Amino acid sequence: MTLRRRPVRIAAVLVGACLGIAACNRGDGGAPTVALVLKTLNNPFFVEMEQGAREAADSLGIELVVQAPEREIDVEKQMQIVENLLQRRVDALLITPSGSREIVPAVVKANEAAIPVVVVDTRVDAPALEEAGARISSFIGSDNVDGGRMAGRFVAERLGGQGRVAVLEGIPGHETGDSRLTGFREVLAEHPGLEIVSSQTANWERDQAFNVTQNVLQSHPDLDAIFAANDVMALGAVEAVAAAGRTGEIVIVGFDAQDDARIAIREERMDATIAQNPREMGRLAVISADRLLRGETVPAEQPVRIELVTGQQTGAVEAPAREE
């Protein structure tokens, strides 16, 4: 019987041990409570992540609490959610940070309470983490820079190294979007004939992407390609391009390989997307929490595979097998 399954209400020595060892359950001896805090549940990417997490939690006998702000850009609301969960004394915290720097004080509080923190999909700002003397147990996610490179190489190949490109950015300063843009721009810089004529934020949202793309098409009627830092914005661009009567004329590439994006690719309204595996991320996050609560160690970095999805590869993406 592991230590986390025992009641911790009575022995002072045991309580003291729990302050230093994540294996101690702070509850009543029942199932440990693990919190998964997402950026939003209005994005299919995070819905899939929750599904993977719940499947793992059910198989491991973990009580999983999933919460998220309504909008992905609501950093303050996400921090309020985290604060409430820490006060509730959950046994482990899994989080996809809306703010890479803003999350650091919450990590500090979790460390002080001996609550292990697993970060998923979006990295915490490393300098801010170091300056605060905070630590996370593991990061689970994709190499977003490399994913941006994949998108850039696809655009460069489709345009033959010549053309005008627009970029739809995520939230300014957000690590995930910034990394994708870094990789994309890195590749385009290798092709002097490719010019980024517009790079604007649409804050990860479809409606904003539609409006931004409409304005870009008016300013640059000779536009050849659009790269959106997520599929939600890419689908907004698809709608704007269709409204302008230019479907099939402009190469559109997204990121995340959501079902709607795969359908748009099959229907030739969109050209490509970069597949991550949010379900696997959620699964690994809960498995990692379980191991940490058992007093085991987990890898500091747990990469999840990514790949380019085009019209020839719009089926389900299988994750590599992982040891549990």
C-alpha positions as CSV (number, residue, x, y, z in Angstrom):
1,M,0.0,0.0,0.0
2,T,1.5,3.3,-1.0
3,L,1.8,6.2,1.3
4,R,-0.6,8.4,-0.7
5,R,-3.5,6.0,0.0
6,R,-3.2,6.3,3.8
7,P,-5.1,8.8,5.9
8,V,-3.0,11.8,6.9
9,R,-5.2,13.4,9.5
10,I,-3.6,12.1,12.7
11,A,0.1,11.6,13.0
12,A,2.1,14.8,13.2
13,V,5.2,13.0,11.9
14,L,3.3,11.9,8.8
15,V,2.0,15.4,8.2
16,G,5.5,16.7,8.4
17,A,6.6,14.1,5.9
18,C,3.8,15.1,3.5
19,L,5.2,18.6,3.4
20,G,8.3,17.4,1.8
21,I,7.2,14.3,-0.2
22,A,4.7,14.5,-3.0
23,A,3.7,10.9,-2.4
24,C,1.5,11.9,0.5
25,N,-2.2,12.3,-0.1
26,R,-3.7,15.4,1.5
27,G,-7.2,14.0,1.3
28,D,-9.1,11.5,3.4
29,G,-7.3,8.4,2.2
30,G,-9.4,8.0,-0.9
31,A,-8.5,8.8,-4.5
32,P,-6.0,11.5,-5.0
33,T,-7.3,14.7,-6.6
34,V,-5.4,16.0,-9.6
35,A,-6.3,19.3,-11.2
36,L,-6.0,19.9,-14.9
37,V,-6.2,23.6,-15.8
38,L,-6.5,24.3,-19.5
39,K,-6.5,27.6,-21.5
40,T,-10.1,27.1,-22.6
41,L,-12.6,24.4,-23.3
42,N,-13.9,26.2,-26.4
43,N,-11.0,24.9,-28.5
44,P,-11.2,21.2,-29.8
45,F,-7.5,20.9,-29.1
46,F,-8.0,21.3,-25.3
47,V,-11.2,19.2,-25.4
48,E,-9.1,16.3,-26.8
49,M,-6.5,16.9,-24.1
50,E,-9.1,16.6,-21.5
51,Q,-10.4,13.4,-23.0
52,G,-6.9,11.8,-22.8
53,A,-6.5,13.0,-19.3
54,R,-9.9,11.6,-18.2
55,E,-9.1,8.2,-19.8
56,A,-5.9,8.0,-17.8
57,A,-7.5,9.2,-14.6
58,D,-10.3,6.6,-14.8
59,S,-7.8,3.8,-15.4
60,L,-5.6,4.9,-12.4
61,G,-8.4,5.7,-9.9
62,I,-7.6,9.4,-9.8
63,E,-10.2,12.1,-9.2
64,L,-9.6,14.6,-12.0
65,V,-10.8,18.2,-11.8
66,V,-10.8,20.1,-15.1
67,Q,-11.2,23.8,-15.2
68,A,-10.5,26.6,-17.7
69,P,-11.5,30.2,-18.5
70,E,-14.0,30.8,-21.2
71,R,-11.5,32.6,-23.5
72,E,-7.9,31.5,-24.1
73,I,-6.7,35.1,-23.8
74,D,-8.1,35.4,-20.2
75,V,-4.8,35.0,-18.3
76,E,-6.2,36.6,-15.2
77,K,-9.1,34.2,-15.0
78,Q,-6.8,31.2,-15.4
79,M,-4.6,32.5,-12.5
80,Q,-7.7,32.8,-10.3
81,I,-8.7,29.2,-11.1
82,V,-5.2,28.0,-10.2
83,E,-5.2,30.0,-6.9
84,N,-8.5,28.5,-5.9
85,L,-7.3,25.0,-6.6
86,L,-4.1,25.5,-4.6
87,Q,-6.1,26.8,-1.7
88,R,-8.3,23.6,-2.1
89,R,-5.0,21.7,-1.7
90,V,-5.3,19.4,-4.7
91,D,-2.6,16.7,-4.8
92,A,-1.1,17.7,-8.1
93,L,-1.5,20.5,-10.7
94,L,-1.4,20.0,-14.4
95,I,-1.6,23.2,-16.5
96,T,-1.4,24.6,-20.0
97,P,-0.4,28.2,-19.1
98,S,-2.2,31.0,-20.8
99,G,0.7,33.2,-19.6
100,S,4.2,31.8,-19.6
101,R,5.4,34.4,-17.1
102,E,2.2,35.0,-15.2
103,I,2.0,31.4,-14.0
104,V,5.3,31.6,-12.2
105,P,3.9,32.9,-8.8
106,A,1.4,30.1,-8.8
107,V,4.2,27.6,-9.4
108,V,6.1,29.0,-6.4
109,K,3.0,28.6,-4.2
110,A,2.6,25.0,-5.4
111,N,6.2,24.3,-4.6
112,E,5.8,25.7,-1.1
113,A,2.8,23.4,-0.6
114,A,4.6,20.4,-2.0
115,I,2.1,20.1,-4.8
116,P,3.9,18.8,-7.9
117,V,3.4,20.8,-11.1
118,V,3.3,19.3,-14.6
119,V,3.2,21.8,-17.5
120,V,1.6,20.8,-20.7
121,D,1.8,22.2,-24.3
122,T,3.1,25.7,-23.4
123,R,6.4,26.2,-21.6
124,V,6.8,28.3,-18.5
125,D,9.2,31.2,-19.0
126,A,12.5,29.7,-18.0
127,P,14.3,33.0,-16.8
128,A,11.2,34.0,-14.7
129,L,11.1,30.5,-13.2
130,E,14.8,30.5,-12.3
131,E,14.6,34.0,-10.9
132,A,11.7,33.0,-8.6
133,G,13.5,29.9,-7.5
134,A,10.6,27.8,-8.7
135,R,10.5,24.4,-10.3
136,I,8.2,22.2,-12.3
137,S,8.3,18.4,-12.3
138,S,8.0,17.9,-16.0
139,F,7.1,19.5,-19.3
140,I,5.0,17.6,-21.8
141,G,4.5,19.0,-25.3
142,S,5.5,19.3,-28.9
143,D,8.5,21.1,-30.5
144,N,6.6,24.1,-31.7
145,V,9.7,25.6,-33.4
146,D,10.1,22.5,-35.5
147,G,6.4,22.5,-36.3
148,G,6.7,26.1,-37.6
149,R,9.6,24.9,-39.7
150,M,7.4,22.2,-41.2
151,A,4.8,24.7,-42.1
152,G,7.4,27.0,-43.6
153,R,8.9,24.3,-45.7
154,F,5.5,23.3,-47.0
155,V,4.7,26.9,-48.0
156,A,8.1,27.3,-49.6
157,E,7.7,24.2,-51.7
158,R,4.1,24.9,-52.7
159,L,5.0,28.4,-53.9
160,G,8.3,27.4,-55.5
161,G,10.2,29.8,-53.3
162,Q,8.4,32.8,-54.7
163,G,5.4,34.6,-53.3
164,R,3.7,36.9,-50.7
165,V,2.7,35.4,-47.4
166,A,0.5,36.6,-44.5
167,V,0.8,35.3,-40.9
168,L,-1.9,35.1,-38.3
169,E,-0.3,35.2,-34.9
170,G,-1.6,34.0,-31.6
171,I,-1.5,36.0,-28.4
172,P,1.5,38.3,-28.4
173,G,4.3,37.1,-26.1
174,H,2.7,33.7,-25.8
175,E,5.4,31.0,-25.9
176,T,3.5,28.5,-28.1
177,G,2.6,30.9,-30.9
178,D,6.0,32.7,-30.7
179,S,7.8,29.4,-31.1
180,R,5.7,28.4,-34.1
181,L,6.3,31.8,-35.7
182,T,10.1,31.5,-35.0
183,G,10.3,28.3,-36.9
184,F,8.2,29.5,-39.8
185,R,10.1,32.7,-40.3
186,E,13.4,30.9,-40.0
187,V,12.6,28.8,-43.0
188,L,11.1,31.7,-45.0
189,A,14.3,33.7,-44.4
190,E,16.1,31.0,-46.4
191,H,14.1,31.9,-49.5
192,P,14.6,35.5,-50.7
193,G,11.7,35.2,-53.1
194,L,9.2,34.7,-50.2
195,E,8.0,37.9,-48.5
196,I,5.9,38.1,-45.4
197,V,3.7,41.1,-46.3
198,S,1.5,41.0,-43.1
199,S,1.9,39.5,-39.7
200,Q,-0.9,40.3,-37.3
201,T,-2.4,38.7,-34.2
202,A,-5.9,37.2,-34.2
203,N,-5.6,36.1,-30.6
204,W,-6.2,32.4,-31.4
205,E,-9.8,33.2,-32.3
206,R,-11.8,32.3,-35.5
207,D,-13.8,35.5,-35.8
208,Q,-10.8,37.7,-35.3
209,A,-8.9,35.7,-37.9
210,F,-11.8,36.1,-40.4
211,N,-11.7,39.9,-39.9
212,V,-7.9,40.2,-40.1
213,T,-7.7,38.0,-43.2
214,Q,-10.4,40.1,-44.9
215,N,-8.3,43.2,-44.3
216,V,-5.1,41.6,-45.5
217,L,-6.8,40.5,-48.7
218,Q,-7.9,44.0,-49.4
219,S,-4.5,45.4,-48.7
220,H,-2.7,42.6,-50.6
221,P,-4.9,41.3,-53.3
222,D,-1.9,39.4,-54.8
223,L,-1.5,37.3,-51.6
224,D,-0.2,33.8,-52.2
225,A,-0.3,32.0,-48.8
226,I,-1.4,32.3,-45.2
227,F,0.1,30.6,-42.2
228,A,-2.0,30.6,-39.0
229,A,-0.4,29.7,-35.7
230,N,-3.4,27.4,-34.9
231,D,-6.3,25.8,-36.8
232,V,-9.0,27.9,-35.2
233,M,-7.4,31.0,-36.9
234,A,-6.7,29.0,-40.1
235,L,-10.4,28.1,-40.4
236,G,-11.3,31.8,-40.0
237,A,-8.9,32.5,-42.8
238,V,-10.5,29.8,-44.9
239,E,-13.9,31.5,-44.5
240,A,-12.5,34.9,-45.4
241,V,-10.7,33.5,-48.5
242,A,-14.0,31.8,-49.5
243,A,-15.9,35.0,-49.0
244,A,-13.5,36.7,-51.4
245,G,-14.0,34.0,-54.0
246,R,-10.4,32.9,-53.8
247,T,-10.7,29.3,-52.5
248,G,-7.9,27.2,-54.0
249,E,-5.9,30.3,-55.1
250,I,-4.2,30.9,-51.7
251,V,-2.3,28.3,-49.8
252,I,-3.5,28.1,-46.2
253,V,-1.6,26.2,-43.5
254,G,-2.7,25.8,-39.8
255,F,-1.4,24.1,-36.7
256,D,-3.0,21.4,-34.5
257,A,-4.7,19.1,-37.0
258,Q,-8.2,19.5,-35.5
259,D,-11.0,17.6,-37.1
260,D,-12.5,20.6,-38.8
261,A,-9.1,21.4,-40.3
262,R,-8.7,17.9,-41.6
263,I,-12.1,18.1,-43.2
264,A,-11.2,21.4,-44.8
265,I,-8.0,19.9,-46.1
266,R,-9.9,16.9,-47.6
267,E,-12.4,19.3,-49.2
268,E,-9.4,21.3,-50.6
269,R,-10.4,24.5,-48.8
270,M,-7.2,24.3,-46.8
271,D,-3.8,22.9,-47.7
272,A,-2.0,21.6,-44.6
273,T,-1.8,21.6,-40.8
274,I,0.7,20.4,-38.3
275,A,-0.5,17.5,-36.2
276,Q,0.1,17.4,-32.5
277,N,-1.5,14.9,-30.2
278,P,-3.3,16.7,-27.4
279,R,-5.0,13.4,-26.2
280,E,-1.5,11.9,-25.6
281,M,-0.4,15.1,-23.8
282,G,-3.4,14.8,-21.4
283,R,-2.8,11.1,-20.9
284,L,0.9,11.5,-20.2
285,A,0.2,14.4,-17.8
286,V,-2.1,12.3,-15.6
287,I,0.3,9.3,-15.7
288,S,3.1,11.7,-14.6
289,A,1.0,13.0,-11.8
290,D,0.3,9.5,-10.6
291,R,4.0,8.6,-10.6
292,L,4.9,11.7,-8.8
293,L,2.3,11.1,-6.1
294,R,3.7,7.6,-5.7
295,G,7.1,9.2,-5.0
296,E,8.6,8.2,-8.3
297,T,10.5,10.4,-10.7
298,V,9.4,11.4,-14.2
299,P,11.4,12.8,-17.1
300,A,11.9,16.6,-17.0
301,E,11.0,16.7,-20.8
302,Q,8.4,14.5,-22.4
303,P,8.2,15.3,-26.1
304,V,5.1,14.4,-28.1
305,R,5.5,13.7,-31.8
306,I,4.3,16.2,-34.5
307,E,4.0,15.8,-38.2
308,L,2.7,17.6,-41.4
309,V,-0.8,16.7,-42.5
310,T,-1.8,17.3,-46.1
311,G,-4.6,16.0,-48.3
312,Q,-2.9,12.6,-48.4
313,Q,-2.8,12.3,-44.6
314,T,-6.0,13.5,-43.0
315,G,-6.8,10.4,-40.9
316,A,-6.1,10.0,-37.2
317,V,-2.6,10.6,-36.0
318,E,-1.2,7.8,-33.9
319,A,1.1,8.7,-31.0
320,P,4.3,6.6,-30.5
321,A,3.9,3.9,-27.9
322,R,5.1,5.0,-24.4
323,E,5.9,3.0,-21.3
324,E,3.4,3.4,-18.5
